[in-house]
Amino acid sequence: MTLHTGRHFLQIPGPTNIPDRVLRAMDMPGLDHRGPEFAELGFAVLEGMQRMFRTTQPVIIYPSSGTGAWEAAIVNTLAPGDKVIMAETGQFAVLWRGIAEKFKLDVDFIPGDWRRGADLAAIEARLAADKAHAIKAVMVVHNETSTGCVTFPLEVRKIMDGAKHPALLMVDTISGLGSLEYEHDAWGIDVSVAGSQKGLMLPPGLGFNAVSEKALEVAKTNPGLRSYWEWQDVIAFNKLGTFPYTPACNLLYGLREAIKMLEEEGLENVFTRHKRHSAATRAAMKVWGLETQCQDPHAHSPALTGVVMPEGHDADHLRKIVLETFDMSLGTGLNKIKGRVFRIGHIGHFNDLMLMGTLAGVEMGLDLAKVPHRAGGVLAAMDVLKGRDVVAMPKAAVA
């Protein structure tokens, strides 16, 4: 076994690096989750999450993963047999579809090639053709963590409004919230789904639903069965600063601190930082001569970059070399792109020097794994971070 010194480089797109401040905030003894001290914490995180989602509507916090928040969104608003539109943008869209089908929804799954965001034209055509308004929800993934492609929820909302369609707009922003611009109210989103382990810089264990007034009204008359996920039960207890079941108290301490950190930096600055790191990563890849998994130049994720390996080279072999040699974890390719793609996370608690260490580890790993590439990607990324454009591709021949 190789002995490593220093800190492990965790550069997957979630769970992300947890700030020391958040770890210290979670290091607390147990407390009475029905008492006044907890109520103070409860109100603080509920109001803070409204600011994160940019909503005045309720935000429901579950002791769950993002998968639980997906399920909560479905069971509160939809019933078996309801027709929904979903778009295949990557593995997480596929997984959300799987949950929908387990609840016996009638899923119209718009196919995609995992290299761009949702097919907006196809969504528009289906809504326009649905004169009887049989479609109950349009469900899209904001930031597809498996591919590094973004679907812009506001564009989907404009299509729905243009078609005058009453369906709910439901958005998975599990890896988007806290790293990309997001406006639950202003963009007309009915149900937003998020998790704690991405841009919010926490361990896994908290799931979130932000819900519009329209979604709450739909839920009141929805005959679908639910208990643990019932929005109205949680909202009623939240008015007292508590929850209908035992909450994840220590994670909520961490959430309060994480919200404080994001607001100290300023959300606009957080979003700009993520964009800079994404641009620098793509500059490195361009010099290396490697493709991005995302092929739409307008849809590159600020939170992560999917890197396509040259034909005949295995992404997991590269990841193994990088892990064993440099103690750095890179994200694996998922499902149909496993072995063909690795993912570089530049999300959450992250800065310029962490990115430079990450890209240096990748460039050295490409060398050791004998992956054809040009040298100089790290220098290109440095130019972006210093505010200089890359002037020219290096003349060195591909290895």
TORKOL-4160 file (C-alpha; in steps of 0.2 Angstrom, whole numbers, padded with zeros to 4 digits, m for minus):
399
<pt num="1" X="0000" Y="0000" Z="0000"/>
<pt num="2" X="0007" Y="0017" Z="m0005"/>
<pt num="3" X="0009" Y="0029" Z="0010"/>
<pt num="4" X="0002" Y="0046" Z="0006"/>
<pt num="5" X="0006" Y="0062" Z="0016"/>
<pt num="6" X="m0004" Y="0079" Z="0016"/>
<pt num="7" X="m0023" Y="0080" Z="0012"/>
<pt num="8" X="m0032" Y="0068" Z="0000"/>
<pt num="9" X="m0038" Y="0078" Z="m0016"/>
<pt num="10" X="m0056" Y="0074" Z="m0017"/>
<pt num="11" X="m0061" Y="0081" Z="m0035"/>
<pt num="12" X="m0076" Y="0071" Z="m0038"/>
<pt num="13" X="m0092" Y="0082" Z="m0041"/>
<pt num="14" X="m0100" Y="0076" Z="m0025"/>
<pt num="15" X="m0099" Y="0073" Z="m0011"/>
<pt num="16" X="m0088" Y="0088" Z="m0011"/>
<pt num="17" X="m0074" Y="0095" Z="0000"/>
<pt num="18" X="m0081" Y="0100" Z="0017"/>
<pt num="19" X="m0074" Y="0116" Z="0024"/>
<pt num="20" X="m0066" Y="0115" Z="0041"/>
<pt num="21" X="m0079" Y="0128" Z="0048"/>
<pt num="22" X="m0093" Y="0117" Z="0043"/>
<pt num="23" X="m0085" Y="0102" Z="0051"/>
<pt num="24" X="m0082" Y="0112" Z="0067"/>
<pt num="25" X="m0100" Y="0118" Z="0067"/>
<pt num="26" X="m0106" Y="0100" Z="0066"/>
<pt num="27" X="m0095" Y="0095" Z="0081"/>
<pt num="28" X="m0109" Y="0098" Z="0094"/>
<pt num="29" X="m0117" Y="0087" Z="0107"/>
<pt num="30" X="m0135" Y="0081" Z="0106"/>
<pt num="31" X="m0149" Y="0093" Z="0110"/>
<pt num="32" X="m0168" Y="0093" Z="0113"/>
<pt num="33" X="m0175" Y="0094" Z="0095"/>
<pt num="34" X="m0192" Y="0100" Z="0103"/>
<pt num="35" X="m0184" Y="0113" Z="0113"/>
<pt num="36" X="m0181" Y="0132" Z="0111"/>
<pt num="37" X="m0162" Y="0130" Z="0106"/>
<pt num="38" X="m0167" Y="0119" Z="0092"/>
<pt num="39" X="m0181" Y="0130" Z="0086"/>
<pt num="40" X="m0168" Y="0144" Z="0084"/>
<pt num="41" X="m0158" Y="0133" Z="0073"/>
<pt num="42" X="m0173" Y="0127" Z="0064"/>
<pt num="43" X="m0179" Y="0144" Z="0059"/>
<pt num="44" X="m0161" Y="0149" Z="0054"/>
<pt num="45" X="m0159" Y="0135" Z="0041"/>
<pt num="46" X="m0177" Y="0136" Z="0035"/>
<pt num="47" X="m0175" Y="0155" Z="0031"/>
<pt num="48" X="m0157" Y="0152" Z="0025"/>
<pt num="49" X="m0163" Y="0139" Z="0012"/>
<pt num="50" X="m0176" Y="0151" Z="0006"/>
<pt num="51" X="m0162" Y="0163" Z="0002"/>
<pt num="52" X="m0152" Y="0149" Z="m0007"/>
<pt num="53" X="m0167" Y="0144" Z="m0018"/>
<pt num="54" X="m0172" Y="0163" Z="m0019"/>
<pt num="55" X="m0189" Y="0159" Z="m0014"/>
<pt num="56" X="m0202" Y="0166" Z="m0002"/>
<pt num="57" X="m0211" Y="0149" Z="m0003"/>
<pt num="58" X="m0208" Y="0135" Z="0009"/>
<pt num="59" X="m0192" Y="0124" Z="0008"/>
<pt num="60" X="m0195" Y="0107" Z="0015"/>
<pt num="61" X="m0179" Y="0099" Z="0023"/>
<pt num="62" X="m0178" Y="0080" Z="0024"/>
<pt num="63" X="m0166" Y="0069" Z="0033"/>
<pt num="64" X="m0162" Y="0060" Z="0016"/>
<pt num="65" X="m0151" Y="0060" Z="0001"/>
<pt num="66" X="m0156" Y="0069" Z="m0015"/>
<pt num="67" X="m0165" Y="0053" Z="m0020"/>
<pt num="68" X="m0177" Y="0055" Z="m0006"/>
<pt num="69" X="m0180" Y="0073" Z="m0011"/>
<pt num="70" X="m0184" Y="0066" Z="m0029"/>
<pt num="71" X="m0197" Y="0054" Z="m0022"/>
<pt num="72" X="m0205" Y="0067" Z="m0011"/>
<pt num="73" X="m0207" Y="0078" Z="m0026"/>
<pt num="74" X="m0216" Y="0064" Z="m0035"/>
<pt num="75" X="m0227" Y="0057" Z="m0021"/>
<pt num="76" X="m0234" Y="0074" Z="m0016"/>
<pt num="77" X="m0239" Y="0080" Z="m0033"/>
<pt num="78" X="m0242" Y="0065" Z="m0044"/>
<pt num="79" X="m0252" Y="0049" Z="m0044"/>
<pt num="80" X="m0251" Y="0032" Z="m0053"/>
<pt num="81" X="m0256" Y="0034" Z="m0071"/>
<pt num="82" X="m0251" Y="0053" Z="m0072"/>
<pt num="83" X="m0242" Y="0058" Z="m0088"/>
<pt num="84" X="m0225" Y="0067" Z="m0086"/>
<pt num="85" X="m0212" Y="0073" Z="m0098"/>
<pt num="86" X="m0193" Y="0069" Z="m0093"/>
<pt num="87" X="m0178" Y="0072" Z="m0104"/>
<pt num="88" X="m0163" Y="0060" Z="m0105"/>
<pt num="89" X="m0148" Y="0071" Z="m0101"/>
<pt num="90" X="m0138" Y="0058" Z="m0092"/>
<pt num="91" X="m0137" Y="0046" Z="m0078"/>
<pt num="92" X="m0147" Y="0056" Z="m0065"/>
<pt num="93" X="m0161" Y="0059" Z="m0077"/>
<pt num="94" X="m0161" Y="0040" Z="m0080"/>
<pt num="95" X="m0162" Y="0037" Z="m0061"/>
<pt num="96" X="m0176" Y="0050" Z="m0059"/>
<pt num="97" X="m0186" Y="0041" Z="m0072"/>
<pt num="98" X="m0183" Y="0025" Z="m0063"/>
<pt num="99" X="m0191" Y="0032" Z="m0048"/>
<pt num="100" X="m0206" Y="0039" Z="m0058"/>
<pt num="101" X="m0209" Y="0022" Z="m0066"/>
<pt num="102" X="m0209" Y="0013" Z="m0049"/>
<pt num="103" X="m0223" Y="0025" Z="m0044"/>
<pt num="104" X="m0232" Y="0020" Z="m0060"/>
<pt num="105" X="m0231" Y="0037" Z="m0069"/>
<pt num="106" X="m0233" Y="0037" Z="m0087"/>
<pt num="107" X="m0216" Y="0043" Z="m0092"/>
<pt num="108" X="m0213" Y="0051" Z="m0109"/>
<pt num="109" X="m0194" Y="0050" Z="m0109"/>
<pt num="110" X="m0186" Y="0061" Z="m0122"/>
<pt num="111" X="m0171" Y="0053" Z="m0128"/>
<pt num="112" X="m0154" Y="0062" Z="m0128"/>
<pt num="113" X="m0136" Y="0058" Z="m0132"/>
<pt num="114" X="m0129" Y="0063" Z="m0115"/>
<pt num="115" X="m0119" Y="0077" Z="m0123"/>
<pt num="116" X="m0130" Y="0092" Z="m0121"/>
<pt num="117" X="m0145" Y="0098" Z="m0110"/>
<pt num="118" X="m0163" Y="0094" Z="m0112"/>
<pt num="119" X="m0171" Y="0094" Z="m0130"/>
<pt num="120" X="m0181" Y="0110" Z="m0128"/>
<pt num="121" X="m0189" Y="0108" Z="m0146"/>
<pt num="122" X="m0195" Y="0091" Z="m0141"/>
<pt num="123" X="m0203" Y="0097" Z="m0125"/>
<pt num="124" X="m0211" Y="0112" Z="m0134"/>
<pt num="125" X="m0218" Y="0100" Z="m0147"/>
<pt num="126" X="m0226" Y="0088" Z="m0134"/>
<pt num="127" X="m0233" Y="0102" Z="m0124"/>
<pt num="128" X="m0241" Y="0110" Z="m0140"/>
<pt num="129" X="m0248" Y="0094" Z="m0145"/>
<pt num="130" X="m0256" Y="0091" Z="m0128"/>
<pt num="131" X="m0272" Y="0100" Z="m0131"/>
<pt num="132" X="m0281" Y="0090" Z="m0117"/>
<pt num="133" X="m0267" Y="0095" Z="m0104"/>
<pt num="134" X="m0265" Y="0076" Z="m0100"/>
<pt num="135" X="m0246" Y="0080" Z="m0096"/>
<pt num="136" X="m0246" Y="0084" Z="m0077"/>
<pt num="137" X="m0227" Y="0089" Z="m0075"/>
<pt num="138" X="m0211" Y="0093" Z="m0085"/>
<pt num="139" X="m0196" Y="0086" Z="m0075"/>
<pt num="140" X="m0178" Y="0091" Z="m0080"/>
<pt num="141" X="m0161" Y="0090" Z="m0072"/>
<pt num="142" X="m0153" Y="0107" Z="m0071"/>
<pt num="143" X="m0135" Y="0102" Z="m0069"/>
<pt num="144" X="m0132" Y="0084" Z="m0075"/>
<pt num="145" X="m0118" Y="0078" Z="m0064"/>
<pt num="146" X="m0114" Y="0063" Z="m0075"/>
<pt num="147" X="m0110" Y="0073" Z="m0090"/>
<pt num="148" X="m0107" Y="0092" Z="m0086"/>
<pt num="149" X="m0121" Y="0098" Z="m0096"/>
<pt num="150" X="m0133" Y="0112" Z="m0090"/>
<pt num="151" X="m0152" Y="0113" Z="m0094"/>
<pt num="152" X="m0158" Y="0131" Z="m0091"/>
<pt num="153" X="m0175" Y="0130" Z="m0081"/>
<pt num="154" X="m0180" Y="0147" Z="m0087"/>
<pt num="155" X="m0180" Y="0142" Z="m0105"/>
<pt num="156" X="m0191" Y="0127" Z="m0100"/>
<pt num="157" X="m0203" Y="0139" Z="m0091"/>
<pt num="158" X="m0204" Y="0150" Z="m0106"/>
<pt num="159" X="m0209" Y="0136" Z="m0117"/>
<pt num="160" X="m0222" Y="0130" Z="m0105"/>
<pt num="161" X="m0229" Y="0148" Z="m0104"/>
<pt num="162" X="m0229" Y="0150" Z="m0122"/>
<pt num="163" X="m0239" Y="0134" Z="m0124"/>
<pt num="164" X="m0251" Y="0140" Z="m0110"/>
<pt num="165" X="m0249" Y="0123" Z="m0102"/>
<pt num="166" X="m0253" Y="0121" Z="m0084"/>
<pt num="167" X="m0241" Y="0107" Z="m0080"/>
<pt num="168" X="m0230" Y="0108" Z="m0065"/>
<pt num="169" X="m0211" Y="0112" Z="m0069"/>
<pt num="170" X="m0200" Y="0101" Z="m0058"/>
<pt num="171" X="m0181" Y="0104" Z="m0058"/>
<pt num="172" X="m0167" Y="0093" Z="m0050"/>
<pt num="173" X="m0154" Y="0106" Z="m0045"/>
<pt num="174" X="m0145" Y="0093" Z="m0033"/>
<pt num="175" X="m0128" Y="0098" Z="m0040"/>
<pt num="176" X="m0134" Y="0116" Z="m0046"/>
<pt num="177" X="m0139" Y="0124" Z="m0030"/>
<pt num="178" X="m0125" Y="0134" Z="m0022"/>
<pt num="179" X="m0114" Y="0133" Z="m0038"/>
<pt num="180" X="m0125" Y="0139" Z="m0052"/>
<pt num="181" X="m0137" Y="0154" Z="m0053"/>
<pt num="182" X="m0154" Y="0147" Z="m0047"/>
<pt num="183" X="m0171" Y="0157" Z="m0045"/>
<pt num="184" X="m0185" Y="0146" Z="m0039"/>
<pt num="185" X="m0198" Y="0160" Z="m0039"/>
<pt num="186" X="m0192" Y="0171" Z="m0053"/>
<pt num="187" X="m0190" Y="0156" Z="m0065"/>
<pt num="188" X="m0208" Y="0150" Z="m0061"/>
<pt num="189" X="m0202" Y="0133" Z="m0054"/>
<pt num="190" X="m0215" Y="0123" Z="m0045"/>
<pt num="191" X="m0204" Y="0110" Z="m0036"/>
<pt num="192" X="m0185" Y="0111" Z="m0034"/>
<pt num="193" X="m0175" Y="0096" Z="m0028"/>
<pt num="194" X="m0158" Y="0098" Z="m0020"/>
<pt num="195" X="m0146" Y="0089" Z="m0009"/>
<pt num="196" X="m0133" Y="0094" Z="0004"/>
<pt num="197" X="m0117" Y="0086" Z="m0003"/>
<pt num="198" X="m0114" Y="0097" Z="m0018"/>
<pt num="199" X="m0113" Y="0116" Z="m0018"/>
<pt num="200" X="m0119" Y="0117" Z="0000"/>
<pt num="201" X="m0103" Y="0109" Z="0005"/>
<pt num="202" X="m0110" Y="0097" Z="0018"/>
<pt num="203" X="m0109" Y="0078" Z="0020"/>
<pt num="204" X="m0124" Y="0068" Z="0011"/>
<pt num="205" X="m0139" Y="0067" Z="0022"/>
<pt num="206" X="m0151" Y="0082" Z="0019"/>
<pt num="207" X="m0163" Y="0083" Z="0005"/>
<pt num="208" X="m0173" Y="0098" Z="0000"/>
<pt num="209" X="m0189" Y="0103" Z="m0009"/>
<pt num="210" X="m0194" Y="0121" Z="m0013"/>
<pt num="211" X="m0212" Y="0121" Z="m0018"/>
<pt num="212" X="m0223" Y="0134" Z="m0026"/>
<pt num="213" X="m0240" Y="0139" Z="m0021"/>
<pt num="214" X="m0247" Y="0130" Z="m0036"/>
<pt num="215" X="m0238" Y="0114" Z="m0031"/>
<pt num="216" X="m0244" Y="0115" Z="m0013"/>
<pt num="217" X="m0262" Y="0117" Z="m0020"/>
<pt num="218" X="m0260" Y="0102" Z="m0032"/>
<pt num="219" X="m0253" Y="0092" Z="m0017"/>
<pt num="220" X="m0268" Y="0095" Z="m0006"/>
<pt num="221" X="m0279" Y="0086" Z="m0019"/>
<pt num="222" X="m0267" Y="0073" Z="m0024"/>
<pt num="223" X="m0273" Y="0055" Z="m0020"/>
<pt num="224" X="m0256" Y="0048" Z="m0021"/>
<pt num="225" X="m0250" Y="0039" Z="m0005"/>
<pt num="226" X="m0236" Y="0046" Z="0006"/>
<pt num="227" X="m0232" Y="0048" Z="0024"/>
<pt num="228" X="m0214" Y="0052" Z="0028"/>
<pt num="229" X="m0213" Y="0063" Z="0013"/>
<pt num="230" X="m0229" Y="0073" Z="0016"/>
<pt num="231" X="m0226" Y="0091" Z="0013"/>
<pt num="232" X="m0240" Y="0098" Z="0024"/>
<pt num="233" X="m0235" Y="0088" Z="0039"/>
<pt num="234" X="m0217" Y="0095" Z="0038"/>
<pt num="235" X="m0223" Y="0113" Z="0035"/>
<pt num="236" X="m0235" Y="0113" Z="0050"/>
<pt num="237" X="m0221" Y="0108" Z="0061"/>
<pt num="238" X="m0209" Y="0120" Z="0053"/>
<pt num="239" X="m0220" Y="0134" Z="0059"/>
<pt num="240" X="m0213" Y="0130" Z="0076"/>
<pt num="241" X="m0195" Y="0128" Z="0070"/>
<pt num="242" X="m0195" Y="0110" Z="0072"/>
<pt num="243" X="m0200" Y="0094" Z="0062"/>
<pt num="244" X="m0212" Y="0080" Z="0063"/>
<pt num="245" X="m0198" Y="0067" Z="0065"/>
<pt num="246" X="m0181" Y="0067" Z="0073"/>
<pt num="247" X="m0171" Y="0079" Z="0062"/>
<pt num="248" X="m0152" Y="0077" Z="0057"/>
<pt num="249" X="m0147" Y="0090" Z="0070"/>
<pt num="250" X="m0128" Y="0090" Z="0067"/>
<pt num="251" X="m0131" Y="0092" Z="0049"/>
<pt num="252" X="m0142" Y="0106" Z="0052"/>
<pt num="253" X="m0128" Y="0115" Z="0062"/>
<pt num="254" X="m0117" Y="0112" Z="0047"/>
<pt num="255" X="m0130" Y="0119" Z="0035"/>
<pt num="256" X="m0132" Y="0135" Z="0045"/>
<pt num="257" X="m0113" Y="0137" Z="0044"/>
<pt num="258" X="m0112" Y="0133" Z="0026"/>
<pt num="259" X="m0126" Y="0146" Z="0022"/>
<pt num="260" X="m0116" Y="0159" Z="0032"/>
<pt num="261" X="m0100" Y="0155" Z="0022"/>
<pt num="262" X="m0109" Y="0156" Z="0005"/>
<pt num="263" X="m0117" Y="0173" Z="0010"/>
<pt num="264" X="m0101" Y="0180" Z="0016"/>
<pt num="265" X="m0093" Y="0176" Z="m0001"/>
<pt num="266" X="m0109" Y="0182" Z="m0009"/>
<pt num="267" X="m0119" Y="0171" Z="m0020"/>
<pt num="268" X="m0115" Y="0180" Z="m0036"/>
<pt num="269" X="m0096" Y="0179" Z="m0032"/>
<pt num="270" X="m0099" Y="0160" Z="m0029"/>
<pt num="271" X="m0107" Y="0158" Z="m0046"/>
<pt num="272" X="m0093" Y="0168" Z="m0054"/>
<pt num="273" X="m0079" Y="0158" Z="m0046"/>
<pt num="274" X="m0087" Y="0142" Z="m0052"/>
<pt num="275" X="m0088" Y="0149" Z="m0070"/>
<pt num="276" X="m0069" Y="0154" Z="m0069"/>
<pt num="277" X="m0064" Y="0137" Z="m0063"/>
<pt num="278" X="m0074" Y="0128" Z="m0077"/>
<pt num="279" X="m0067" Y="0140" Z="m0090"/>
<pt num="280" X="m0049" Y="0136" Z="m0084"/>
<pt num="281" X="m0052" Y="0117" Z="m0084"/>
<pt num="282" X="m0059" Y="0118" Z="m0102"/>
<pt num="283" X="m0044" Y="0128" Z="m0107"/>
<pt num="284" X="m0032" Y="0114" Z="m0100"/>
<pt num="285" X="m0042" Y="0101" Z="m0110"/>
<pt num="286" X="m0041" Y="0111" Z="m0126"/>
<pt num="287" X="m0022" Y="0111" Z="m0125"/>
<pt num="288" X="m0022" Y="0093" Z="m0120"/>
<pt num="289" X="m0032" Y="0089" Z="m0135"/>
<pt num="290" X="m0046" Y="0080" Z="m0126"/>
<pt num="291" X="m0064" Y="0082" Z="m0129"/>
<pt num="292" X="m0077" Y="0088" Z="m0116"/>
<pt num="293" X="m0092" Y="0076" Z="m0114"/>
<pt num="294" X="m0103" Y="0092" Z="m0115"/>
<pt num="295" X="m0104" Y="0097" Z="m0134"/>
<pt num="296" X="m0115" Y="0112" Z="m0132"/>
<pt num="297" X="m0103" Y="0127" Z="m0129"/>
<pt num="298" X="m0118" Y="0136" Z="m0120"/>
<pt num="299" X="m0121" Y="0122" Z="m0108"/>
<pt num="300" X="m0105" Y="0118" Z="m0100"/>
<pt num="301" X="m0107" Y="0116" Z="m0082"/>
<pt num="302" X="m0098" Y="0128" Z="m0070"/>
<pt num="303" X="m0098" Y="0114" Z="m0057"/>
<pt num="304" X="m0089" Y="0100" Z="m0066"/>
<pt num="305" X="m0081" Y="0095" Z="m0082"/>
<pt num="306" X="m0083" Y="0078" Z="m0091"/>
<pt num="307" X="m0067" Y="0073" Z="m0100"/>
<pt num="308" X="m0068" Y="0060" Z="m0115"/>
<pt num="309" X="m0054" Y="0048" Z="m0116"/>
<pt num="310" X="m0046" Y="0045" Z="m0133"/>
<pt num="311" X="m0051" Y="0029" Z="m0142"/>
<pt num="312" X="m0043" Y="0013" Z="m0134"/>
<pt num="313" X="m0039" Y="0022" Z="m0117"/>
<pt num="314" X="m0049" Y="0018" Z="m0101"/>
<pt num="315" X="m0054" Y="0032" Z="m0090"/>
<pt num="316" X="m0055" Y="0021" Z="m0075"/>
<pt num="317" X="m0037" Y="0015" Z="m0078"/>
<pt num="318" X="m0031" Y="0034" Z="m0078"/>
<pt num="319" X="m0042" Y="0037" Z="m0062"/>
<pt num="320" X="m0033" Y="0022" Z="m0053"/>
<pt num="321" X="m0016" Y="0028" Z="m0058"/>
<pt num="322" X="m0020" Y="0046" Z="m0052"/>
<pt num="323" X="m0027" Y="0039" Z="m0035"/>
<pt num="324" X="m0013" Y="0028" Z="m0032"/>
<pt num="325" X="0001" Y="0040" Z="m0037"/>
<pt num="326" X="m0006" Y="0057" Z="m0032"/>
<pt num="327" X="m0019" Y="0052" Z="m0019"/>
<pt num="328" X="m0032" Y="0061" Z="m0029"/>
<pt num="329" X="m0050" Y="0055" Z="m0033"/>
<pt num="330" X="m0058" Y="0059" Z="m0050"/>
<pt num="331" X="m0076" Y="0056" Z="m0054"/>
<pt num="332" X="m0080" Y="0040" Z="m0064"/>
<pt num="333" X="m0090" Y="0039" Z="m0079"/>
<pt num="334" X="m0108" Y="0032" Z="m0076"/>
<pt num="335" X="m0118" Y="0020" Z="m0085"/>
<pt num="336" X="m0116" Y="0021" Z="m0104"/>
<pt num="337" X="m0101" Y="0032" Z="m0103"/>
<pt num="338" X="m0092" Y="0021" Z="m0089"/>
<pt num="339" X="m0073" Y="0019" Z="m0094"/>
<pt num="340" X="m0075" Y="0032" Z="m0108"/>
<pt num="341" X="m0076" Y="0048" Z="m0097"/>
<pt num="342" X="m0069" Y="0054" Z="m0081"/>
<pt num="343" X="m0076" Y="0069" Z="m0072"/>
<pt num="344" X="m0066" Y="0084" Z="m0064"/>
<pt num="345" X="m0076" Y="0092" Z="m0050"/>
<pt num="346" X="m0073" Y="0110" Z="m0047"/>
<pt num="347" X="m0088" Y="0113" Z="m0036"/>
<pt num="348" X="m0091" Y="0119" Z="m0018"/>
<pt num="349" X="m0077" Y="0123" Z="m0006"/>
<pt num="350" X="m0064" Y="0126" Z="m0019"/>
<pt num="351" X="m0051" Y="0139" Z="m0025"/>
<pt num="352" X="m0038" Y="0143" Z="m0038"/>
<pt num="353" X="m0023" Y="0133" Z="m0031"/>
<pt num="354" X="m0034" Y="0118" Z="m0028"/>
<pt num="355" X="m0039" Y="0118" Z="m0046"/>
<pt num="356" X="m0021" Y="0120" Z="m0051"/>
<pt num="357" X="m0016" Y="0105" Z="m0040"/>
<pt num="358" X="m0030" Y="0095" Z="m0048"/>
<pt num="359" X="m0026" Y="0099" Z="m0066"/>
<pt num="360" X="m0007" Y="0096" Z="m0062"/>
<pt num="361" X="m0012" Y="0079" Z="m0055"/>
<pt num="362" X="m0022" Y="0075" Z="m0071"/>
<pt num="363" X="m0008" Y="0080" Z="m0083"/>
<pt num="364" X="0004" Y="0070" Z="m0074"/>
<pt num="365" X="m0008" Y="0055" Z="m0074"/>
<pt num="366" X="m0011" Y="0057" Z="m0092"/>
<pt num="367" X="0008" Y="0055" Z="m0094"/>
<pt num="368" X="0010" Y="0040" Z="m0083"/>
<pt num="369" X="m0005" Y="0031" Z="m0091"/>
<pt num="370" X="0002" Y="0035" Z="m0108"/>
<pt num="371" X="m0014" Y="0044" Z="m0114"/>
<pt num="372" X="m0010" Y="0054" Z="m0130"/>
<pt num="373" X="m0011" Y="0072" Z="m0126"/>
<pt num="374" X="m0001" Y="0088" Z="m0128"/>
<pt num="375" X="0008" Y="0096" Z="m0113"/>
<pt num="376" X="0004" Y="0113" Z="m0107"/>
<pt num="377" X="m0014" Y="0111" Z="m0101"/>
<pt num="378" X="m0009" Y="0117" Z="m0083"/>
<pt num="379" X="m0001" Y="0133" Z="m0090"/>
<pt num="380" X="m0016" Y="0137" Z="m0101"/>
<pt num="381" X="m0027" Y="0135" Z="m0085"/>
<pt num="382" X="m0016" Y="0147" Z="m0076"/>
<pt num="383" X="m0018" Y="0160" Z="m0090"/>
<pt num="384" X="m0037" Y="0159" Z="m0088"/>
<pt num="385" X="m0035" Y="0161" Z="m0069"/>
<pt num="386" X="m0023" Y="0176" Z="m0071"/>
<pt num="387" X="m0035" Y="0184" Z="m0083"/>
<pt num="388" X="m0025" Y="0181" Z="m0099"/>
<pt num="389" X="m0032" Y="0172" Z="m0114"/>
<pt num="390" X="m0022" Y="0157" Z="m0121"/>
<pt num="391" X="m0013" Y="0164" Z="m0136"/>
<pt num="392" X="m0010" Y="0149" Z="m0146"/>
<pt num="393" X="m0010" Y="0130" Z="m0145"/>
<pt num="394" X="0008" Y="0123" Z="m0141"/>
<pt num="395" X="0017" Y="0116" Z="m0155"/>
<pt num="396" X="0022" Y="0100" Z="m0147"/>
<pt num="397" X="0016" Y="0084" Z="m0156"/>
<pt num="398" X="0003" Y="0073" Z="m0149"/>
<pt num="399" X="0012" Y="0059" Z="m0139"/>
